[in-house]
């Protein structure tokens, strides 16, 4: 039976994904081997922290933890600072104005690999799901297939990022090399306007903005990113400087626990997810009720993160192989 497409299709697939994730989380809860601690964990050493986040569904765990008081219960007062890309956050972390980053794993891997900063992943954030990231074109566009993107100008949120790595992976089966497209950076919320103005031929958009693009501008899906070798690809997580994690181990643990709890809510409670996104991203309920959702892992899996490092090596962001265990270990 063919899969549903368009906004209605995203709604159906979103509910299917949530149902499947609910079953997985429930099963995991029933067969977990980790024992609960005998007493309350030590309180955080630093109780007021700033988290820099790229706005989008990928930060849903952060928004839910804030809205539902999970940070407060963990003894943390969290301020969320909006940024365009987590690539720019590392200097702020080193300067002490940002404690935690919520963004693409590529930022943490690249900073560590280049010796710019020793990094640690505190918690998983978000992984691809069906129709949560797409290449879109304007209605009546001359580009009618992925093959038609050869020579096109495509909006991405940041060059040399996980976005471009995934874009190039989608183009590769059509014989299109990275040098045969032009990528220019725009924040995700601004991409539909850039497309409407003809400044780009296509956009690499993420939820919830791709649903807004479809509903408000009539933009159309050219292809879904979640397919083939990059299906269920890990997108974002919560990173800190290794020195910060060593200095504030109880703060790091408290933050990670709150995010894990929030991700479990995001994965199993659609209404809580929608409410958090409406509040944090100022979205219409009409958008959040039909937008597709990815997955919200409750544990960091090095074997999944290694896929990110391997793709970075393939497309030249890394000059040599990188072992992600160096940023996921203690």
Secondary structure, DSSP 8 states (H G I E B T S, - for coil): -----HHHHHHHHHHHHHHHHHHHHHHHHHH------SS-----S--EEEEEEE-SGGGHHHHHHHHTTHHHHTT-EEEEEEES-GGGHHHHHHHTS-SEEEEEHHHHHHHHHTTS--EEEEEEEEE--TTSEEEEE-TT-S--SGGGGTT-EEEESSSSSHHHHHHHHHHHTTT--GGGSEEEE--GGGHHHHHHTTS-SEEEEETTHHHHIIIII--EEEEESS-GGGTT-EEEEEEEEHHHHHHTHHHHHHHHHHHHHHHHHHHH-HHHHHHHHHHHHT--HHHHTT----B--SS--HHHHHHHHHHHHHTTS-SS---THHHH--
